[in-house]
Amino acid sequence: MTDVAAREGLTFPALPAGLDTPRVVVDLARVEANIGRLQGAMDARSIAVRPHAKTHKSLRIAGMQVAAGARGITVGTLGEAEVFAAAGFDDLFLAYPIWADGPKAARLRALRDAVPRFAVGVESAGAAKRLGAAVAESARPLEVLVEIDPGNRRTGVATPNGAVEVARAAQGAGLVIRGVFSHGGHAYHLDAAGSAGADEVRTLGAAADALRSAGLEVSVVSAGSTPTMITSSTGQVNEQRAGTSVYGDRQQWVLGAMPPEGCAVAVAATVVSVHDERLVLDAGAKALTKDRAEFLAGHGAIVSYPELVIERVNDYHGIVAAPPDAARPRLGEVVAIIPNHVCPVIDLVDSVIVVAADGSLEEWPVDARGRNG
C-alpha cells in the first residue's frame, strides 16, 4: 500500500445536534466492534489480549475490554496504574522502564501492595536494582518483563545476551521474571507493518530462548503495537498489547491497521470563518494536537470534505486550505474531524460524548486524563 489518497475517504456517523464545539465524540458501536475484532483475532490464535489503556484512559472502556476477554490492562505511567488500581482492576502491566527513585519508589511500592497481579518493564541492570530496592518491604515480590528493542530504537535491550544480563540483575534484586516484551513502533511508516511485526517475533523469540537457556522462566512473550497486532501474532508471541485499535484514527486507517469503519472517535468542530482560499475551524492544536505523520497531509481528515486540508493549527484555530472547486462547509456548520493520532487528543479533554447505537448520549469521563507520570 503506497497510495495514501486511496486510503482516505473516511466516514463517521452523523454528529449529535447541538454540540458545544470543539468536542470529542465516541461512537460506541464502533468501539464495541473494534474490541471484538481484536479479541476475536487473538482468540483464534490462542494469544492473550492486554490492551494499552493510554489510548482511552477510561475505566468504562477498560471494563468493556476485560469483559470481552482481555487478560488484563496495560498502562504507561504510574499515574495511569493508580487510577485503574483504585477502580479495582487487578491485573496491570506497566510497560515502561520506571526509574523507581524518590516519590516514584513509594508509589510503585503502594501499587505492588494493592494490585494482586502487577508487573513492570525493565531494560537495564541499574533500573532493576532500583525496582528491587523500592519494593524490598512489599508483601509480594514484583514481577518484571524485560523490554526488547525490535528495531524501534527507543527503549529496550538490543541483544539476547543483553536481555539475560538484565534478567539476572532483576533476579538478583529480588524481582520475579515474567517474560519479555516489545513495542513495534517502527511500523509507523507506509508498508512497514509486515517487516516490523516480523522483527518483534524474531527478537522476542531470541530473547525468550536466551533467558530459558540461562535457566530463567519465561511465561509471557508480549508484543505491542496496533500496526503490528496481526503481523506479530505468531511464533512464541502469546500476548498482544495493542492500544489505539480500540478507537482507531487516521494514521491507523492509512497504515492499513483499521477497516474503514474502525475510526470510532471524531472531533466535532464549527466553521467560524470563511474566506476565498481558506476557512477556519474552532478546533486547533488544543483539540487536534500538532501530531502529523510524514505520510499524512494536514492535521486530521474532515469527514465529507476529503479535498480540504487542515494545513495549520494554532492553539484555537484550525486553518483549512479550500481549493476553489472543492466542496466546502458553510459558515457555522459543524464538521467531524478524524484525528491523526487519537491518543493525545483524548488526553486533552476531561470527558467525551459517547453515542450509543440507539442515538442516546452519555458523557463519560477520561478518568486517567493528565496522569502522565
Backbone torsions as a table, in degrees:
resi	resn	phi	psi	omega
1	MET	NA	111.1	-179.7
2	THR	-124.9	-14.0	-178.0
3	ASP	-90.6	97.6	-177.7
4	VAL	-62.0	-39.0	-178.9
5	ALA	-57.8	-32.6	-179.8
6	ALA	-70.0	-16.4	-179.2
7	ARG	-95.1	-1.1	-179.6
8	GLU	-87.4	-165.3	-174.9
9	GLY	82.3	38.8	-178.9
10	LEU	-70.2	151.4	178.1
11	THR	-119.7	163.4	173.6
12	PHE	-155.7	142.0	178.9
13	PRO	-57.4	159.5	-178.6
14	ALA	-56.5	136.0	179.6
15	LEU	-72.2	147.9	174.7
16	PRO	-62.4	147.3	179.1
17	ALA	-75.2	151.3	172.2
18	GLY	79.1	18.1	179.6
19	LEU	-68.8	141.7	173.4
20	ASP	-91.6	99.7	-170.7
21	THR	-86.0	160.0	-4.7
22	PRO	-73.6	147.0	-175.9
23	ARG	-146.2	138.3	176.0
24	VAL	-88.3	125.3	-177.1
25	VAL	-116.1	132.8	-179.3
26	VAL	-117.0	126.5	176.2
27	ASP	-91.4	111.5	-170.9
28	LEU	-66.6	-36.4	180.0
29	ALA	-62.2	-39.5	178.8
30	ARG	-68.7	-38.1	176.3
31	VAL	-60.4	-48.1	179.6
32	GLU	-59.7	-40.5	178.8
33	ALA	-65.6	-40.5	179.4
34	ASN	-64.5	-42.9	177.2
35	ILE	-61.1	-46.7	-179.2
36	GLY	-65.2	-35.3	-179.2
37	ARG	-65.0	-47.3	179.4
38	LEU	-66.6	-46.0	-178.0
39	GLN	-61.5	-42.5	179.8
40	GLY	-64.0	-41.6	-179.9
41	ALA	-64.5	-39.5	-179.7
42	MET	-76.3	-37.3	176.0
43	ASP	-58.1	-38.9	-179.9
44	ALA	-65.0	-22.7	-179.9
45	ARG	-103.9	3.3	-176.9
46	SER	58.4	40.9	178.9
47	ILE	-114.8	132.2	-179.8
48	ALA	-73.6	151.4	177.5
49	VAL	-110.0	129.0	174.6
50	ARG	-133.9	78.5	-171.6
51	PRO	-65.6	147.3	179.6
52	HIS	-82.6	124.6	-175.6
53	ALA	-83.9	-2.3	179.9
54	LYS	-62.6	-22.7	-179.4
55	THR	-71.8	-52.6	-174.4
56	HIS	-97.0	-29.4	-178.3
57	LYS	50.1	35.1	-171.5
58	SER	-122.7	127.7	176.3
59	LEU	-64.2	-37.9	-177.5
60	ARG	-70.5	-40.9	177.6
61	ILE	-66.1	-43.1	177.4
62	ALA	-60.4	-39.1	176.9
63	GLY	-62.1	-38.7	176.4
64	MET	-63.9	-39.4	-179.6
65	GLN	-66.3	-42.8	178.3
66	VAL	-66.2	-41.0	179.2
67	ALA	-63.0	-29.9	179.2
68	ALA	-78.3	-11.4	176.7
69	GLY	128.0	1.3	179.9
70	ALA	-61.6	141.0	179.9
71	ARG	-66.6	-39.7	-178.2
72	GLY	-172.1	-162.1	-176.0
73	ILE	-124.3	143.2	171.5
74	THR	-99.2	140.6	173.9
75	VAL	-129.1	164.3	-177.0
76	GLY	-111.7	-11.0	-178.2
77	THR	-142.0	161.4	173.5
78	LEU	-61.5	-37.9	179.6
79	GLY	-60.7	-44.4	175.9
80	GLU	-62.1	-44.2	179.9
81	ALA	-59.2	-40.5	-179.2
82	GLU	-63.3	-39.8	179.2
83	VAL	-64.3	-47.0	-177.3
84	PHE	-72.5	-34.6	177.0
85	ALA	-65.4	-42.2	-179.8
86	ALA	-63.0	-26.1	179.4
87	ALA	-87.4	-0.7	175.3
88	GLY	99.5	5.2	175.6
89	PHE	-69.7	126.1	-167.9
90	ASP	-110.7	9.7	179.5
91	ASP	-143.1	96.7	-173.9
92	LEU	-124.6	140.0	172.4
93	PHE	-122.1	120.9	177.2
94	LEU	-91.7	99.1	-172.5
95	ALA	-86.8	65.3	-176.9
96	TYR	-156.7	143.3	-179.0
97	PRO	-82.2	76.9	-177.7
98	ILE	-60.2	134.1	170.6
99	TRP	-96.7	102.3	-167.3
100	ALA	-85.8	75.1	-179.6
101	ASP	-126.2	152.5	176.0
102	GLY	59.2	-135.3	-178.1
103	PRO	-58.6	-33.3	-179.2
104	LYS	-63.7	-32.7	178.7
105	ALA	-64.6	-44.0	179.6
106	ALA	-66.6	-40.2	179.2
107	ARG	-65.3	-41.8	178.2
108	LEU	-62.1	-43.8	-179.7
109	ARG	-62.5	-40.5	178.8
110	ALA	-64.5	-39.0	177.9
111	LEU	-66.8	-42.9	179.5
112	ARG	-59.8	-37.5	-179.5
113	ASP	-75.0	-28.3	-172.7
114	ALA	-91.2	-30.1	-172.3
115	VAL	-103.4	121.4	-177.0
116	PRO	-56.1	-41.6	-179.6
117	ARG	-126.4	105.8	-173.7
118	PHE	-138.7	131.7	179.8
119	ALA	-139.7	157.8	177.5
120	VAL	-133.1	164.0	176.9
121	GLY	-88.0	151.6	177.0
122	VAL	-144.9	143.0	-179.5
123	GLU	-140.7	10.2	177.0
124	SER	-150.2	154.3	178.1
125	ALA	-64.7	-37.4	179.6
126	GLY	-63.4	-42.7	178.3
127	ALA	-67.0	-35.5	178.3
128	ALA	-62.2	-41.9	178.9
129	LYS	-64.3	-40.0	177.4
130	ARG	-62.8	-44.1	179.0
131	LEU	-60.7	-45.8	-179.5
132	GLY	-60.5	-42.0	178.9
133	ALA	-65.8	-37.3	-177.1
134	ALA	-64.9	-34.4	-175.2
135	VAL	-109.4	17.6	-175.0
136	ALA	-59.2	-29.4	-178.0
137	GLU	-101.4	8.3	179.5
138	SER	-71.8	152.0	179.5
139	ALA	-71.2	-28.0	-179.4
140	ARG	-118.8	144.2	176.7
141	PRO	-69.3	153.2	179.2
142	LEU	-89.6	130.4	176.1
143	GLU	-90.1	146.0	179.3
144	VAL	-135.0	153.4	169.1
145	LEU	-118.2	133.8	179.2
146	VAL	-80.3	127.9	-179.3
147	GLU	-83.4	133.1	-179.4
148	ILE	-112.3	135.4	175.6
149	ASP	-89.1	111.9	-178.6
150	PRO	-88.2	8.7	-177.0
151	GLY	123.8	3.3	-179.9
152	ASN	-75.7	-24.0	178.0
153	ARG	57.2	48.9	175.9
154	ARG	-121.2	-95.3	171.1
155	THR	-115.4	164.5	179.3
156	GLY	121.8	152.4	-179.4
157	VAL	-79.2	137.4	-172.2
158	ALA	-86.5	-20.9	-174.3
159	THR	-132.8	156.6	174.7
160	PRO	-58.7	-40.8	178.4
161	ASN	-62.9	-37.8	176.8
162	GLY	-63.8	-37.0	177.5
163	ALA	-63.6	-40.3	178.6
164	VAL	-64.1	-42.0	179.7
165	GLU	-61.1	-44.0	179.7
166	VAL	-66.6	-42.6	-179.5
167	ALA	-63.2	-40.7	178.8
168	ARG	-66.1	-37.7	177.4
169	ALA	-65.2	-40.1	178.4
170	ALA	-64.5	-44.0	178.9
171	GLN	-62.0	-40.8	178.9
172	GLY	-66.5	-23.0	178.5
173	ALA	-88.6	5.3	178.3
174	GLY	88.5	11.7	179.2
175	LEU	-91.4	157.3	-179.8
176	VAL	-105.0	126.1	-179.9
177	ILE	-79.9	120.1	175.4
178	ARG	-93.9	-35.1	-178.4
179	GLY	164.5	-147.5	-176.6
180	VAL	-133.1	155.2	177.8
181	PHE	-147.3	162.2	179.6
182	SER	-147.9	165.9	171.5
183	HIS	-129.8	116.1	-178.5
184	GLY	-83.8	56.6	-176.4
185	GLY	-69.0	-15.3	176.8
186	HIS	-76.3	6.3	173.6
187	ALA	-81.8	-6.4	-176.5
188	TYR	-82.6	52.6	173.5
189	HIS	-142.8	155.9	-179.4
190	LEU	-59.4	134.3	175.8
191	ASP	62.7	25.9	-176.4
192	ALA	-103.9	-7.9	-173.9
193	ALA	-62.7	-38.8	-178.7
194	GLY	-64.5	-50.1	-178.4
195	SER	-69.8	-38.5	179.9
196	ALA	-67.1	-40.0	176.4
197	GLY	-62.3	-41.7	177.6
198	ALA	-63.5	-36.0	177.1
199	ASP	-62.2	-42.9	179.0
200	GLU	-61.6	-47.0	-178.6
201	VAL	-60.4	-44.9	-177.1
202	ARG	-66.9	-49.4	-174.8
203	THR	-72.9	-36.7	176.3
204	LEU	-65.1	-43.7	179.3
205	GLY	-62.3	-42.7	179.5
206	ALA	-64.3	-41.2	179.4
207	ALA	-66.9	-42.6	178.8
208	ALA	-62.1	-42.0	178.0
209	ASP	-62.5	-41.7	-179.1
210	ALA	-65.1	-40.9	178.7
211	LEU	-64.2	-43.3	179.7
212	ARG	-64.5	-39.6	178.8
213	SER	-64.1	-26.3	178.4
214	ALA	-86.9	5.7	178.0
215	GLY	85.0	16.5	-179.4
216	LEU	-102.7	138.7	-178.4
217	GLU	-79.5	138.0	176.7
218	VAL	-128.2	111.8	178.8
219	SER	-105.7	-23.2	-177.0
220	VAL	-124.6	128.4	173.4
221	VAL	-122.7	103.3	-163.9
222	SER	-115.3	122.8	175.0
223	ALA	-105.0	155.1	-176.3
224	GLY	-158.1	102.0	176.6
225	SER	-175.2	131.9	180.0
226	THR	-63.7	-42.8	178.0
227	PRO	-60.7	-29.6	-177.4
228	THR	-105.7	15.4	-173.8
229	MET	-64.6	-23.7	176.0
230	ILE	-97.3	-44.3	-173.9
231	THR	-69.2	-22.3	177.8
232	SER	-95.7	4.7	-176.7
233	SER	-89.8	65.4	-179.1
234	THR	-160.4	-178.5	-179.6
235	GLY	63.0	-135.3	-178.6
236	GLN	-85.3	-6.2	-178.3
237	VAL	-60.9	126.1	179.4
238	ASN	-129.1	13.4	176.4
239	GLU	-152.4	139.9	177.0
240	GLN	-121.7	138.4	-176.1
241	ARG	-120.0	27.2	-179.2
242	ALA	-53.2	139.4	-179.1
243	GLY	-114.7	-52.6	-174.6
244	THR	-64.1	-21.3	-177.5
245	SER	-58.7	-23.9	-177.7
246	VAL	-69.3	-33.2	-179.6
247	TYR	-109.5	-31.6	-175.5
248	GLY	70.8	162.3	173.8
249	ASP	-163.0	-179.4	-174.1
250	ARG	-63.4	-42.2	-177.4
251	GLN	-69.6	-33.7	176.6
252	GLN	-65.7	-36.0	177.2
253	TRP	-65.7	-46.3	-179.2
254	VAL	-65.4	-35.7	179.0
255	LEU	-74.2	-12.1	179.2
256	GLY	89.5	10.4	-178.6
257	ALA	-81.7	-19.6	-176.6
258	MET	-126.0	147.9	174.4
259	PRO	-75.2	170.5	-178.2
260	PRO	-55.6	-35.8	-178.3
261	GLU	-90.0	11.9	-174.9
262	GLY	-82.1	-16.1	-179.2
263	CYS	-79.4	108.6	-172.8
264	ALA	-101.6	0.2	-177.0
265	VAL	-129.1	135.8	172.9
266	ALA	-135.5	150.6	171.4
267	VAL	-97.7	118.6	176.7
268	ALA	-81.5	130.2	-177.7
269	ALA	-139.2	151.5	-179.7
270	THR	-105.6	139.8	173.4
271	VAL	-75.5	115.5	-175.2
272	VAL	-108.3	-9.4	-178.7
273	SER	-155.1	138.0	-179.9
274	VAL	-132.7	128.9	176.0
275	HIS	-130.9	173.9	-176.1
276	ASP	-57.7	-44.4	-172.5
277	GLU	-107.5	-1.0	-176.7
278	ARG	-156.1	163.0	167.9
279	LEU	-139.8	163.8	-174.4
280	VAL	-127.7	135.4	178.2
281	LEU	-104.8	156.6	177.2
282	ASP	-85.0	15.7	174.4
283	ALA	-113.0	109.9	178.7
284	GLY	-114.4	-145.2	-176.7
285	ALA	-64.0	-27.9	-178.8
286	LYS	-87.0	8.3	171.5
287	ALA	-124.3	-35.0	-175.7
288	LEU	-108.4	-15.7	-170.6
289	THR	68.5	174.5	176.7
290	LYS	-102.8	12.2	-176.9
291	ASP	-69.6	122.1	178.8
292	ARG	-149.2	116.8	177.9
293	ALA	-68.8	156.9	-177.2
294	GLU	-62.1	-22.8	-177.1
295	PHE	-96.0	7.5	-179.8
296	LEU	-114.7	139.5	174.1
297	ALA	-95.6	120.5	175.5
298	GLY	86.8	-179.9	-170.4
299	HIS	-107.4	38.3	178.9
300	GLY	138.3	161.0	179.7
301	ALA	-104.8	123.9	178.7
302	ILE	-85.1	111.0	-178.1
303	VAL	-61.3	138.7	-179.7
304	SER	78.4	-7.8	178.4
305	TYR	-134.8	63.8	-172.0
306	PRO	-65.9	-18.2	-179.2
307	GLU	-82.7	-13.1	-179.3
308	LEU	-85.1	142.9	-177.9
309	VAL	-124.1	125.6	173.9
310	ILE	-79.0	90.8	-168.8
311	GLU	-82.5	-23.3	179.6
312	ARG	-143.3	149.2	172.5
313	VAL	-132.7	126.4	165.5
314	ASN	-99.4	-175.3	-175.8
315	ASP	-51.4	-49.7	-173.8
316	TYR	-123.6	11.3	-179.7
317	HIS	-122.5	130.6	168.8
318	GLY	-108.9	109.6	-174.3
319	ILE	-94.0	121.2	-171.2
320	VAL	-111.4	126.9	173.7
321	ALA	-76.1	128.4	-176.1
322	ALA	-122.9	95.4	177.7
323	PRO	-57.5	149.5	-174.4
324	PRO	-55.1	-39.0	-175.2
325	ASP	-94.3	1.2	-176.4
326	ALA	-83.2	144.6	172.7
327	ALA	-63.9	140.9	-177.4
328	ARG	-142.2	151.8	177.9
329	PRO	-75.3	159.0	179.6
330	ARG	-86.2	164.0	175.1
331	LEU	-58.7	129.0	-179.4
332	GLY	90.3	-8.1	179.7
333	GLU	-73.2	143.6	176.3
334	VAL	-98.5	127.0	-178.2
335	VAL	-118.0	159.1	176.4
336	ALA	-102.8	130.5	179.6
337	ILE	-117.1	123.5	172.7
338	ILE	-83.8	116.5	-176.2
339	PRO	-68.7	152.6	176.3
340	ASN	-61.9	-48.8	-176.9
341	HIS	-133.9	110.2	-169.9
342	VAL	-74.3	-28.2	-172.8
343	CYS	-58.2	-53.4	179.1
344	PRO	-68.8	-25.8	176.7
345	VAL	-61.9	-45.4	-179.6
346	ILE	-62.3	-37.0	-177.6
347	ASP	-73.4	-5.5	177.7
348	LEU	-86.4	-12.3	-172.1
349	VAL	-122.8	151.0	178.3
350	ASP	-77.4	-28.5	-176.8
351	SER	-153.7	164.7	177.2
352	VAL	-126.8	153.9	173.5
353	ILE	-91.3	119.4	-178.7
354	VAL	-103.6	124.6	-178.9
355	VAL	-106.1	118.4	179.1
356	ALA	-80.9	170.7	-177.8
357	ALA	-62.2	-28.4	179.8
358	ASP	-86.5	4.5	178.5
359	GLY	89.6	-5.7	179.3
360	SER	-71.1	151.8	-175.2
361	LEU	-116.9	143.2	170.7
362	GLU	-137.3	151.2	173.5
363	GLU	-103.6	118.2	-178.8
364	TRP	-108.4	135.1	178.2
365	PRO	-72.3	150.6	168.3
366	VAL	-91.5	89.2	-164.6
367	ASP	-59.8	-37.7	-177.5
368	ALA	-102.2	22.0	179.6
369	ARG	-58.2	131.8	176.7
370	GLY	77.8	-2.6	-179.8
371	ARG	-86.0	69.1	-169.8
372	ASN	-104.5	17.5	177.4
373	GLY	-148.9	NA	NA
